[in-house]
Amino acid sequence: MSESSNRNDQTVPTIKERLIERLKRAKEKAPSDWKKALADHDPYFDSYGGSKCMDAAANAISNGRRANIDRIARVTIALEEIVGIEPTPII
């Protein structure tokens, strides 16, 4: 069997799945009004586009197909900063 097919047989979480898990952990530590905290922390999230980004990331927790990985990453990294989680490389 080739090396590439061996990698496909393993159940390694995707980058998106790992980001969603990080978002869940950060959200657990965040205040209940985490969206307001993000908007206060970063002016981007206090805009229409930022609001949509937060909504998409929040929806990705229940359905990973519902958000773009870039939106999930942006919200995750910002939320981790707020709650004091040391950011780790995404890849």
Biopython code that builds the backbone (N, CA, C, O; Angstrom):
import numpy as np
from Bio.PDB.StructureBuilder import StructureBuilder

atoms = [
    (1, "MET", "N", (0.845, -1.175, 0.000)),
    (1, "MET", "CA", (0.000, 0.000, 0.000)),
    (1, "MET", "C", (0.894, 1.243, 0.000)),
    (1, "MET", "O", (1.927, 1.263, 0.670)),
    (2, "SER", "N", (0.516, 2.239, -0.720)),
    (2, "SER", "CA", (1.344, 3.440, -0.807)),
    (2, "SER", "C", (1.188, 4.305, 0.440)),
    (2, "SER", "O", (0.223, 4.184, 1.195)),
    (3, "GLU", "N", (2.168, 5.177, 0.626)),
    (3, "GLU", "CA", (2.165, 6.054, 1.795)),
    (3, "GLU", "C", (0.962, 6.988, 1.799)),
    (3, "GLU", "O", (0.384, 7.238, 2.857)),
    (4, "SER", "N", (0.573, 7.512, 0.633)),
    (4, "SER", "CA", (-0.552, 8.456, 0.576)),
    (4, "SER", "C", (-1.868, 7.782, 0.928)),
    (4, "SER", "O", (-2.723, 8.409, 1.551)),
    (5, "SER", "N", (-2.056, 6.519, 0.546)),
    (5, "SER", "CA", (-3.307, 5.856, 0.897)),
    (5, "SER", "C", (-3.346, 5.512, 2.384)),
    (5, "SER", "O", (-4.425, 5.454, 2.974)),
    (6, "ASN", "N", (-2.171, 5.280, 3.003)),
    (6, "ASN", "CA", (-2.135, 5.048, 4.442)),
    (6, "ASN", "C", (-2.608, 6.288, 5.190)),
    (6, "ASN", "O", (-3.337, 6.182, 6.177)),
    (7, "ARG", "N", (-2.191, 7.468, 4.719)),
    (7, "ARG", "CA", (-2.609, 8.716, 5.372)),
    (7, "ARG", "C", (-4.114, 8.910, 5.262)),
    (7, "ARG", "O", (-4.739, 9.440, 6.181)),
    (8, "ASN", "N", (-4.697, 8.492, 4.159)),
    (8, "ASN", "CA", (-6.132, 8.665, 3.976)),
    (8, "ASN", "C", (-6.939, 7.725, 4.869)),
    (8, "ASN", "O", (-8.093, 8.016, 5.183)),
    (9, "ASP", "N", (-6.349, 6.606, 5.281)),
    (9, "ASP", "CA", (-7.059, 5.648, 6.117)),
    (9, "ASP", "C", (-7.128, 6.091, 7.577)),
    (9, "ASP", "O", (-7.985, 5.621, 8.326)),
    (10, "GLN", "N", (-6.244, 6.982, 7.983)),
    (10, "GLN", "CA", (-6.226, 7.445, 9.365)),
    (10, "GLN", "C", (-7.321, 8.487, 9.576)),
    (10, "GLN", "O", (-7.702, 9.205, 8.651)),
    (11, "THR", "N", (-7.808, 8.553, 10.789)),
    (11, "THR", "CA", (-8.830, 9.548, 11.099)),
    (11, "THR", "C", (-8.169, 10.731, 11.791)),
    (11, "THR", "O", (-8.215, 10.856, 13.015)),
    (12, "VAL", "N", (-7.567, 11.578, 11.010)),
    (12, "VAL", "CA", (-6.921, 12.785, 11.511)),
    (12, "VAL", "C", (-7.916, 13.925, 11.347)),
    (12, "VAL", "O", (-8.448, 14.125, 10.256)),
    (13, "PRO", "N", (-8.175, 14.674, 12.413)),
    (13, "PRO", "CA", (-9.123, 15.779, 12.271)),
    (13, "PRO", "C", (-8.615, 16.820, 11.280)),
    (13, "PRO", "O", (-7.417, 17.091, 11.200)),
    (14, "THR", "N", (-9.535, 17.389, 10.541)),
    (14, "THR", "CA", (-9.172, 18.428, 9.588)),
    (14, "THR", "C", (-8.824, 19.713, 10.336)),
    (14, "THR", "O", (-9.105, 19.847, 11.526)),
    (15, "ILE", "N", (-8.219, 20.635, 9.634)),
    (15, "ILE", "CA", (-7.905, 21.938, 10.233)),
    (15, "ILE", "C", (-9.187, 22.590, 10.731)),
    (15, "ILE", "O", (-9.214, 23.160, 11.822)),
    (16, "LYS", "N", (-10.237, 22.509, 9.943)),
    (16, "LYS", "CA", (-11.516, 23.112, 10.328)),
    (16, "LYS", "C", (-12.038, 22.474, 11.617)),
    (16, "LYS", "O", (-12.490, 23.185, 12.515)),
    (17, "GLU", "N", (-11.982, 21.161, 11.717)),
    (17, "GLU", "CA", (-12.447, 20.469, 12.924)),
    (17, "GLU", "C", (-11.630, 20.877, 14.145)),
    (17, "GLU", "O", (-12.183, 21.065, 15.229)),
    (18, "ARG", "N", (-10.313, 21.013, 13.972)),
    (18, "ARG", "CA", (-9.469, 21.444, 15.093)),
    (18, "ARG", "C", (-9.790, 22.871, 15.508)),
    (18, "ARG", "O", (-9.810, 23.184, 16.698)),
    (19, "LEU", "N", (-10.042, 23.738, 14.532)),
    (19, "LEU", "CA", (-10.405, 25.122, 14.855)),
    (19, "LEU", "C", (-11.734, 25.181, 15.602)),
    (19, "LEU", "O", (-11.881, 25.952, 16.551)),
    (20, "ILE", "N", (-12.692, 24.379, 15.183)),
    (20, "ILE", "CA", (-13.993, 24.363, 15.864)),
    (20, "ILE", "C", (-13.829, 23.906, 17.307)),
    (20, "ILE", "O", (-14.482, 24.442, 18.201)),
    (21, "GLU", "N", (-12.963, 22.919, 17.546)),
    (21, "GLU", "CA", (-12.710, 22.482, 18.925)),
    (21, "GLU", "C", (-12.065, 23.598, 19.742)),
    (21, "GLU", "O", (-12.414, 23.797, 20.905)),
    (22, "ARG", "N", (-11.133, 24.318, 19.143)),
    (22, "ARG", "CA", (-10.514, 25.455, 19.838)),
    (22, "ARG", "C", (-11.547, 26.529, 20.130)),
    (22, "ARG", "O", (-11.542, 27.126, 21.206)),
    (23, "LEU", "N", (-12.435, 26.777, 19.170)),
    (23, "LEU", "CA", (-13.492, 27.776, 19.380)),
    (23, "LEU", "C", (-14.399, 27.361, 20.532)),
    (23, "LEU", "O", (-14.775, 28.194, 21.356)),
    (24, "LYS", "N", (-14.749, 26.095, 20.593)),
    (24, "LYS", "CA", (-15.595, 25.602, 21.698)),
    (24, "LYS", "C", (-14.918, 25.849, 23.052)),
    (24, "LYS", "O", (-15.550, 26.330, 23.993)),
    (25, "ARG", "N", (-13.625, 25.513, 23.135)),
    (25, "ARG", "CA", (-12.907, 25.708, 24.400)),
    (25, "ARG", "C", (-12.844, 27.187, 24.775)),
    (25, "ARG", "O", (-13.043, 27.541, 25.937)),
    (26, "ALA", "N", (-12.569, 28.044, 23.807)),
    (26, "ALA", "CA", (-12.487, 29.479, 24.086)),
    (26, "ALA", "C", (-13.858, 30.019, 24.484)),
    (26, "ALA", "O", (-13.966, 30.860, 25.377)),
    (27, "LYS", "N", (-14.895, 29.535, 23.821)),
    (27, "LYS", "CA", (-16.254, 30.001, 24.120)),
    (27, "LYS", "C", (-16.693, 29.585, 25.524)),
    (27, "LYS", "O", (-17.425, 30.318, 26.189)),
    (28, "GLU", "N", (-16.249, 28.418, 25.971)),
    (28, "GLU", "CA", (-16.566, 27.964, 27.328)),
    (28, "GLU", "C", (-15.978, 28.900, 28.381)),
    (28, "GLU", "O", (-16.584, 29.114, 29.431)),
    (29, "LYS", "N", (-14.802, 29.456, 28.103)),
    (29, "LYS", "CA", (-14.131, 30.343, 29.059)),
    (29, "LYS", "C", (-14.571, 31.797, 28.901)),
    (29, "LYS", "O", (-14.332, 32.619, 29.786)),
    (30, "ALA", "N", (-15.204, 32.112, 27.793)),
    (30, "ALA", "CA", (-15.597, 33.497, 27.503)),
    (30, "ALA", "C", (-16.847, 33.881, 28.286)),
    (30, "ALA", "O", (-17.597, 33.014, 28.735)),
    (31, "PRO", "N", (-17.067, 35.181, 28.447)),
    (31, "PRO", "CA", (-18.299, 35.619, 29.084)),
    (31, "PRO", "C", (-19.507, 35.234, 28.225)),
    (31, "PRO", "O", (-19.373, 34.975, 27.029)),
    (32, "SER", "N", (-20.672, 35.201, 28.844)),
    (32, "SER", "CA", (-21.869, 34.801, 28.100)),
    (32, "SER", "C", (-22.151, 35.736, 26.923)),
    (32, "SER", "O", (-22.718, 35.313, 25.916)),
    (33, "ASP", "N", (-21.759, 36.993, 27.048)),
    (33, "ASP", "CA", (-21.927, 37.940, 25.940)),
    (33, "ASP", "C", (-20.620, 38.049, 25.140)),
    (33, "ASP", "O", (-20.094, 39.144, 24.937)),
    (34, "TRP", "N", (-20.113, 36.909, 24.695)),
    (34, "TRP", "CA", (-18.818, 36.834, 24.034)),
    (34, "TRP", "C", (-18.773, 37.662, 22.758)),
    (34, "TRP", "O", (-17.716, 38.176, 22.395)),
    (35, "LYS", "N", (-19.907, 37.797, 22.073)),
    (35, "LYS", "CA", (-19.916, 38.594, 20.840)),
    (35, "LYS", "C", (-19.673, 40.071, 21.151)),
    (35, "LYS", "O", (-18.969, 40.757, 20.411)),
    (36, "LYS", "N", (-20.249, 40.551, 22.233)),
    (36, "LYS", "CA", (-20.020, 41.944, 22.638)),
    (36, "LYS", "C", (-18.567, 42.112, 23.065)),
    (36, "LYS", "O", (-17.942, 43.127, 22.758)),
    (37, "ALA", "N", (-18.033, 41.130, 23.765)),
    (37, "ALA", "CA", (-16.634, 41.194, 24.187)),
    (37, "ALA", "C", (-15.708, 41.262, 22.972)),
    (37, "ALA", "O", (-14.729, 42.009, 22.976)),
    (38, "LEU", "N", (-16.017, 40.480, 21.932)),
    (38, "LEU", "CA", (-15.217, 40.537, 20.711)),
    (38, "LEU", "C", (-15.345, 41.894, 20.027)),
    (38, "LEU", "O", (-14.357, 42.446, 19.542)),
    (39, "ALA", "N", (-16.555, 42.424, 19.990)),
    (39, "ALA", "CA", (-16.782, 43.730, 19.354)),
    (39, "ALA", "C", (-16.034, 44.834, 20.104)),
    (39, "ALA", "O", (-15.525, 45.770, 19.487)),
    (40, "ASP", "N", (-15.966, 44.725, 21.429)),
    (40, "ASP", "CA", (-15.225, 45.708, 22.223)),
    (40, "ASP", "C", (-13.711, 45.550, 22.043)),
    (40, "ASP", "O", (-12.964, 46.525, 22.125)),
    (41, "HIS", "N", (-13.275, 44.331, 21.800)),
    (41, "HIS", "CA", (-11.845, 44.015, 21.682)),
    (41, "HIS", "C", (-11.277, 44.394, 20.310)),
    (41, "HIS", "O", (-10.146, 44.871, 20.217)),
    (42, "ASP", "N", (-12.051, 44.186, 19.261)),
    (42, "ASP", "CA", (-11.570, 44.389, 17.894)),
    (42, "ASP", "C", (-12.646, 45.119, 17.089)),
    (42, "ASP", "O", (-13.759, 44.609, 16.952)),
    (43, "PRO", "N", (-12.338, 46.295, 16.557)),
    (43, "PRO", "CA", (-13.337, 47.074, 15.814)),
    (43, "PRO", "C", (-13.947, 46.319, 14.628)),
    (43, "PRO", "O", (-15.083, 46.596, 14.241)),
    (44, "TYR", "N", (-13.216, 45.382, 14.057)),
    (44, "TYR", "CA", (-13.781, 44.602, 12.949)),
    (44, "TYR", "C", (-15.073, 43.913, 13.367)),
    (44, "TYR", "O", (-16.042, 43.891, 12.609)),
    (45, "PHE", "N", (-15.088, 43.354, 14.566)),
    (45, "PHE", "CA", (-16.261, 42.615, 15.027)),
    (45, "PHE", "C", (-17.412, 43.534, 15.427)),
    (45, "PHE", "O", (-18.509, 43.064, 15.727)),
    (46, "ASP", "N", (-17.166, 44.830, 15.430)),
    (46, "ASP", "CA", (-18.214, 45.815, 15.714)),
    (46, "ASP", "C", (-18.796, 46.355, 14.401)),
    (46, "ASP", "O", (-19.358, 47.450, 14.366)),
    (47, "SER", "N", (-18.657, 45.585, 13.340)),
    (47, "SER", "CA", (-19.178, 45.974, 12.031)),
    (47, "SER", "C", (-20.156, 44.906, 11.544)),
    (47, "SER", "O", (-20.278, 43.832, 12.133)),
    (48, "TYR", "N", (-20.841, 45.231, 10.463)),
    (48, "TYR", "CA", (-21.786, 44.268, 9.881)),
    (48, "TYR", "C", (-21.055, 42.984, 9.481)),
    (48, "TYR", "O", (-21.504, 41.879, 9.787)),
    (49, "GLY", "N", (-19.927, 43.148, 8.794)),
    (49, "GLY", "CA", (-19.154, 41.983, 8.362)),
    (49, "GLY", "C", (-18.638, 41.166, 9.536)),
    (49, "GLY", "O", (-18.653, 39.936, 9.500)),
    (50, "GLY", "N", (-18.185, 41.850, 10.573)),
    (50, "GLY", "CA", (-17.707, 41.157, 11.764)),
    (50, "GLY", "C", (-18.810, 40.413, 12.485)),
    (50, "GLY", "O", (-18.606, 39.315, 13.002)),
    (51, "SER", "N", (-19.982, 41.026, 12.514)),
    (51, "SER", "CA", (-21.140, 40.372, 13.131)),
    (51, "SER", "C", (-21.500, 39.091, 12.386)),
    (51, "SER", "O", (-21.796, 38.068, 13.004)),
    (52, "LYS", "N", (-21.475, 39.153, 11.065)),
    (52, "LYS", "CA", (-21.770, 37.969, 10.249)),
    (52, "LYS", "C", (-20.697, 36.895, 10.451)),
    (52, "LYS", "O", (-20.996, 35.701, 10.460)),
    (53, "CYS", "N", (-19.469, 37.327, 10.609)),
    (53, "CYS", "CA", (-18.354, 36.407, 10.852)),
    (53, "CYS", "C", (-18.565, 35.665, 12.177)),
    (53, "CYS", "O", (-18.386, 34.449, 12.241)),
    (54, "MET", "N", (-18.944, 36.394, 13.231)),
    (54, "MET", "CA", (-19.196, 35.762, 14.531)),
    (54, "MET", "C", (-20.373, 34.803, 14.449)),
    (54, "MET", "O", (-20.318, 33.707, 15.007)),
    (55, "ASP", "N", (-21.443, 35.203, 13.757)),
    (55, "ASP", "CA", (-22.609, 34.323, 13.613)),
    (55, "ASP", "C", (-22.235, 33.037, 12.889)),
    (55, "ASP", "O", (-22.638, 31.947, 13.295)),
    (56, "ALA", "N", (-21.460, 33.170, 11.814)),
    (56, "ALA", "CA", (-21.052, 31.993, 11.038)),
    (56, "ALA", "C", (-20.199, 31.051, 11.885)),
    (56, "ALA", "O", (-20.384, 29.834, 11.841)),
    (57, "ALA", "N", (-19.276, 31.606, 12.646)),
    (57, "ALA", "CA", (-18.418, 30.780, 13.492)),
    (57, "ALA", "C", (-19.245, 30.081, 14.579)),
    (57, "ALA", "O", (-19.027, 28.905, 14.873)),
    (58, "ALA", "N", (-20.179, 30.804, 15.163)),
    (58, "ALA", "CA", (-21.037, 30.199, 16.194)),
    (58, "ALA", "C", (-21.873, 29.070, 15.599)),
    (58, "ALA", "O", (-22.056, 28.034, 16.238)),
    (59, "ASN", "N", (-22.377, 29.258, 14.393)),
    (59, "ASN", "CA", (-23.164, 28.210, 13.737)),
    (59, "ASN", "C", (-22.302, 27.008, 13.372)),
    (59, "ASN", "O", (-22.806, 25.888, 13.302)),
    (60, "ALA", "N", (-21.026, 27.221, 13.142)),
    (60, "ALA", "CA", (-20.130, 26.124, 12.779)),
    (60, "ALA", "C", (-19.968, 25.124, 13.917)),
    (60, "ALA", "O", (-19.628, 23.965, 13.682)),
    (61, "ILE", "N", (-20.206, 25.561, 15.134)),
    (61, "ILE", "CA", (-20.095, 24.643, 16.270)),
    (61, "ILE", "C", (-21.119, 23.525, 16.148)),
    (61, "ILE", "O", (-20.820, 22.372, 16.459)),
    (62, "SER", "N", (-22.321, 23.856, 15.699)),
    (62, "SER", "CA", (-23.343, 22.819, 15.549)),
    (62, "SER", "C", (-23.301, 22.148, 14.182)),
    (62, "SER", "O", (-23.721, 20.999, 14.041)),
    (63, "ASN", "N", (-22.797, 22.855, 13.178)),
    (63, "ASN", "CA", (-22.707, 22.286, 11.835)),
    (63, "ASN", "C", (-21.460, 22.844, 11.162)),
    (63, "ASN", "O", (-21.471, 23.974, 10.674)),
    (64, "GLY", "N", (-20.385, 22.062, 11.133)),
    (64, "GLY", "CA", (-19.105, 22.508, 10.619)),
    (64, "GLY", "C", (-19.110, 22.959, 9.175)),
    (64, "GLY", "O", (-18.203, 23.675, 8.751)),
    (65, "ARG", "N", (-20.098, 22.561, 8.421)),
    (65, "ARG", "CA", (-20.172, 22.960, 7.020)),
    (65, "ARG", "C", (-20.691, 24.383, 6.845)),
    (65, "ARG", "O", (-20.678, 24.914, 5.735)),
    (66, "ARG", "N", (-21.141, 24.994, 7.913)),
    (66, "ARG", "CA", (-21.835, 26.259, 7.800)),
    (66, "ARG", "C", (-20.935, 27.482, 7.793)),
    (66, "ARG", "O", (-21.426, 28.598, 7.625)),
    (67, "ALA", "N", (-19.640, 27.306, 7.970)),
    (67, "ALA", "CA", (-18.772, 28.486, 8.024)),
    (67, "ALA", "C", (-17.480, 28.256, 7.267)),
    (67, "ALA", "O", (-16.973, 27.138, 7.176)),
    (68, "ASN", "N", (-16.979, 29.317, 6.745)),
    (68, "ASN", "CA", (-15.701, 29.319, 6.061)),
    (68, "ASN", "C", (-14.601, 29.212, 7.110)),
    (68, "ASN", "O", (-14.699, 29.799, 8.187)),
    (69, "ILE", "N", (-13.568, 28.469, 6.791)),
    (69, "ILE", "CA", (-12.481, 28.241, 7.740)),
    (69, "ILE", "C", (-11.809, 29.553, 8.156)),
    (69, "ILE", "O", (-11.363, 29.684, 9.296)),
    (70, "ASP", "N", (-11.734, 30.518, 7.247)),
    (70, "ASP", "CA", (-11.104, 31.798, 7.573)),
    (70, "ASP", "C", (-11.916, 32.554, 8.631)),
    (70, "ASP", "O", (-11.348, 33.188, 9.520)),
    (71, "ARG", "N", (-13.230, 32.484, 8.529)),
    (71, "ARG", "CA", (-14.081, 33.135, 9.536)),
    (71, "ARG", "C", (-13.930, 32.461, 10.896)),
    (71, "ARG", "O", (-13.827, 33.128, 11.926)),
    (72, "ILE", "N", (-13.920, 31.127, 10.885)),
    (72, "ILE", "CA", (-13.759, 30.396, 12.141)),
    (72, "ILE", "C", (-12.414, 30.756, 12.775)),
    (72, "ILE", "O", (-12.334, 30.989, 13.981)),
    (73, "ALA", "N", (-11.363, 30.800, 11.961)),
    (73, "ALA", "CA", (-10.026, 31.113, 12.478)),
    (73, "ALA", "C", (-9.982, 32.517, 13.069)),
    (73, "ALA", "O", (-9.426, 32.715, 14.149)),
    (74, "ARG", "N", (-10.559, 33.490, 12.375)),
    (74, "ARG", "CA", (-10.500, 34.873, 12.862)),
    (74, "ARG", "C", (-11.201, 35.016, 14.204)),
    (74, "ARG", "O", (-10.682, 35.665, 15.112)),
    (75, "VAL", "N", (-12.374, 34.417, 14.333)),
    (75, "VAL", "CA", (-13.124, 34.493, 15.587)),
    (75, "VAL", "C", (-12.395, 33.715, 16.684)),
    (75, "VAL", "O", (-12.288, 34.193, 17.813)),
    (76, "THR", "N", (-11.898, 32.533, 16.365)),
    (76, "THR", "CA", (-11.215, 31.700, 17.352)),
    (76, "THR", "C", (-9.996, 32.408, 17.925)),
    (76, "THR", "O", (-9.824, 32.465, 19.143)),
    (77, "ILE", "N", (-9.158, 32.944, 17.061)),
    (77, "ILE", "CA", (-7.932, 33.602, 17.515)),
    (77, "ILE", "C", (-8.259, 34.816, 18.374)),
    (77, "ILE", "O", (-7.627, 35.029, 19.409)),
    (78, "ALA", "N", (-9.236, 35.613, 17.959)),
    (78, "ALA", "CA", (-9.611, 36.800, 18.739)),
    (78, "ALA", "C", (-10.204, 36.404, 20.086)),
    (78, "ALA", "O", (-9.902, 37.028, 21.104)),
    (79, "LEU", "N", (-11.039, 35.380, 20.099)),
    (79, "LEU", "CA", (-11.661, 34.947, 21.354)),
    (79, "LEU", "C", (-10.619, 34.345, 22.297)),
    (79, "LEU", "O", (-10.689, 34.550, 23.509)),
    (80, "GLU", "N", (-9.664, 33.613, 21.752)),
    (80, "GLU", "CA", (-8.591, 33.074, 22.588)),
    (80, "GLU", "C", (-7.784, 34.202, 23.226)),
    (80, "GLU", "O", (-7.382, 34.092, 24.385)),
    (81, "GLU", "N", (-7.546, 35.275, 22.492)),
    (81, "GLU", "CA", (-6.842, 36.424, 23.061)),
    (81, "GLU", "C", (-7.609, 36.992, 24.250)),
    (81, "GLU", "O", (-7.015, 37.315, 25.279)),
    (82, "ILE", "N", (-8.914, 37.113, 24.112)),
    (82, "ILE", "CA", (-9.742, 37.702, 25.167)),
    (82, "ILE", "C", (-9.711, 36.865, 26.435)),
    (82, "ILE", "O", (-9.607, 37.405, 27.537)),
    (83, "VAL", "N", (-9.800, 35.547, 26.285)),
    (83, "VAL", "CA", (-9.888, 34.674, 27.472)),
    (83, "VAL", "C", (-8.522, 34.232, 27.981)),
    (83, "VAL", "O", (-8.436, 33.537, 28.993)),
    (84, "GLY", "N", (-7.450, 34.630, 27.288)),
    (84, "GLY", "CA", (-6.110, 34.336, 27.773)),
    (84, "GLY", "C", (-5.564, 32.973, 27.401)),
    (84, "GLY", "O", (-4.667, 32.461, 28.071)),
    (85, "ILE", "N", (-6.093, 32.375, 26.338)),
    (85, "ILE", "CA", (-5.541, 31.112, 25.855)),
    (85, "ILE", "C", (-4.402, 31.439, 24.903)),
    (85, "ILE", "O", (-4.556, 32.249, 23.989)),
    (86, "GLU", "N", (-3.268, 30.807, 25.122)),
    (86, "GLU", "CA", (-2.103, 31.029, 24.261)),
    (86, "GLU", "C", (-2.405, 30.449, 22.877)),
    (86, "GLU", "O", (-2.665, 29.252, 22.750)),
    (87, "PRO", "N", (-2.372, 31.290, 21.845)),
    (87, "PRO", "CA", (-2.690, 30.773, 20.506)),
    (87, "PRO", "C", (-1.647, 29.772, 20.022)),
    (87, "PRO", "O", (-0.450, 29.916, 20.274)),
    (88, "THR", "N", (-2.131, 28.769, 19.329)),
    (88, "THR", "CA", (-1.256, 27.744, 18.758)),
    (88, "THR", "C", (-1.331, 27.835, 17.240)),
    (88, "THR", "O", (-2.311, 28.352, 16.704)),
    (89, "PRO", "N", (-0.334, 27.351, 16.550)),
    (89, "PRO", "CA", (-0.398, 27.371, 15.096)),
    (89, "PRO", "C", (-1.614, 26.595, 14.592)),
    (89, "PRO", "O", (-1.995, 25.577, 15.170)),
    (90, "ILE", "N", (-2.206, 27.079, 13.531)),
    (90, "ILE", "CA", (-3.418, 26.437, 13.011)),
    (90, "ILE", "C", (-3.106, 25.139, 12.319)),
    (90, "ILE", "O", (-3.894, 24.196, 12.396)),
    (91, "ILE", "N", (-1.981, 25.063, 11.648)),
    (91, "ILE", "CA", (-1.663, 23.840, 10.898)),
    (91, "ILE", "C", (-1.049, 22.800, 11.774)),
    (91, "ILE", "O", (-0.721, 21.712, 11.303)),
]
sb = StructureBuilder()
sb.init_structure("model")
sb.init_model(0)
sb.init_chain("A")
sb.init_seg("    ")
for serial, (resi, resn, name, xyz) in enumerate(atoms, 1):
    if name == "N":
        sb.init_residue(resn, " ", resi, " ")
    sb.init_atom(name, np.array(xyz, "f"), 0.0, 1.0, " ", f" {name:<3s}", serial, name[0])
structure = sb.get_structure()
